[in-house]
Amino acid sequence: MDTTLTTELGILACLSVLAASLWIPYIIGVNTEAPAGDPSARPVELSALRPWVHRAHRAHLNLLEQLVPFAILVLLVDRLDAYSSLTYWTAIVFFWLRVAHAAGMITGIARLPLRPIIFTAGWACCLIMAYAVFAA
């Protein structure tokens, strides 16, 4: 059994850590707006939070939306031993797109049309990985 960590699997691990950590900005924002006196009170409605807190929540959900299909495709590429320079570069590009999307979303820098372009480029990376699966 080959136990080599490929770039694609390493990127998948890094994306998983990013997804597992992206709740932190949202929770910081929610806790800085919590009602005084009752630490167990539910947070206010998402739309009532400061814009960056709302965007942090959306950035986390958005990453999860693309991470799940991408992860499945990378695991299929691994299972089929369908690695190539295409899958190598696609994984790297996908990672940096997702980092840029999260940072741009939370800070508010990535506005229309940049944010949907980044998301669409991530979707294209999923399609490229799917191609590698079906071409194997």
C-alpha positions in Angstrom: 0.0 0.0 0.0 1.4 3.4 -1.1 1.4 5.9 1.8 2.8 8.8 -0.1 1.0 12.1 0.5 0.4 13.6 -3.0 0.1 17.3 -3.6 -3.6 16.8 -4.3 -4.2 15.0 -1.0 -2.0 17.6 0.9 -4.1 20.4 -0.6 -7.2 18.5 0.5 -5.9 18.3 4.0 -5.1 22.1 4.0 -8.6 22.9 2.6 -10.1 20.8 5.4 -8.1 22.7 8.0 -9.3 26.0 6.4 -12.9 24.8 6.5 -12.5 23.6 10.1 -11.1 27.0 11.1 -13.3 29.4 9.1 -15.9 29.5 11.8 -13.5 31.5 14.0 -14.1 34.9 12.5 -17.8 34.4 12.6 -17.8 33.4 16.3 -15.6 36.3 17.2 -18.0 38.6 15.5 -21.1 37.1 17.1 -19.5 37.2 20.5 -18.6 40.8 20.2 -22.2 41.6 19.6 -23.7 39.2 22.2 -26.4 40.7 24.5 -24.8 41.9 27.8 -25.5 39.9 30.9 -26.6 36.6 29.4 -23.7 34.5 28.0 -26.1 31.7 26.9 -28.4 34.0 24.9 -28.8 33.1 21.2 -27.0 35.3 18.8 -29.0 38.0 17.1 -30.4 37.4 13.6 -27.6 37.0 11.0 -28.9 40.0 9.1 -28.6 42.2 12.2 -24.9 41.5 12.6 -22.2 43.7 11.3 -21.6 43.1 7.5 -18.2 41.5 8.0 -19.7 38.9 10.5 -22.5 38.1 8.0 -19.9 37.7 5.2 -17.7 35.5 7.5 -20.7 33.1 7.9 -21.3 33.1 4.2 -17.6 32.5 3.4 -17.6 29.4 5.7 -20.8 28.0 4.1 -19.5 28.8 0.6 -16.2 26.9 1.2 -18.1 23.9 2.5 -20.3 24.0 -0.7 -17.3 23.6 -2.9 -15.0 21.5 -0.6 -17.3 18.5 -0.4 -17.5 17.8 -4.2 -13.8 18.7 -4.7 -12.8 16.4 -1.9 -14.8 13.5 -3.3 -13.2 14.1 -6.7 -9.7 14.2 -5.3 -10.3 11.0 -3.4 -11.6 9.4 -6.6 -8.5 10.6 -8.4 -6.4 9.0 -5.6 -8.4 5.7 -5.7 -8.0 5.5 -9.5 -4.4 6.6 -9.4 -5.4 9.3 -12.0 -2.8 11.8 -10.9 -1.4 14.1 -13.6 0.0 17.6 -14.0 -3.6 18.7 -14.6 -4.8 17.4 -11.2 -1.6 18.8 -9.5 -2.2 22.3 -10.8 -5.9 22.2 -10.4 -5.6 21.4 -6.7 -3.1 24.2 -6.2 -5.3 26.7 -8.1 -8.4 25.6 -6.2 -6.7 26.0 -2.8 -5.6 29.6 -3.6 -9.0 30.5 -5.1 -10.7 29.3 -1.9 -8.2 31.3 0.3 -8.8 34.4 -1.9 -12.5 33.9 -1.8 -12.6 33.6 2.0 -10.3 36.5 2.6 -12.0 38.7 0.0 -15.5 37.8 1.3 -14.7 38.5 5.0 -12.9 41.7 4.4 -15.4 42.9 1.8 -12.7 43.4 -0.9 -14.1 40.8 -3.2 -17.2 42.5 -4.5 -19.1 42.0 -7.7 -17.9 40.7 -10.2 -14.8 39.4 -8.5 -16.4 37.1 -5.9 -18.6 35.2 -8.4 -15.7 34.9 -10.7 -13.6 33.3 -8.0 -16.5 30.9 -7.1 -17.0 30.0 -10.8 -13.2 29.4 -11.2 -13.5 27.0 -8.2 -16.4 25.2 -9.9 -14.3 24.9 -13.0 -11.6 23.2 -10.9 -14.2 20.7 -9.7 -15.1 20.0 -13.4 -11.4 19.5 -14.3 -11.0 17.0 -11.4 -14.2 15.3 -12.6 -12.6 15.1 -16.1 -9.6 13.4 -14.6 -11.8 10.9 -12.9 -13.8 10.0 -16.0 -10.7 10.0 -18.2 -8.9 7.5 -16.0 
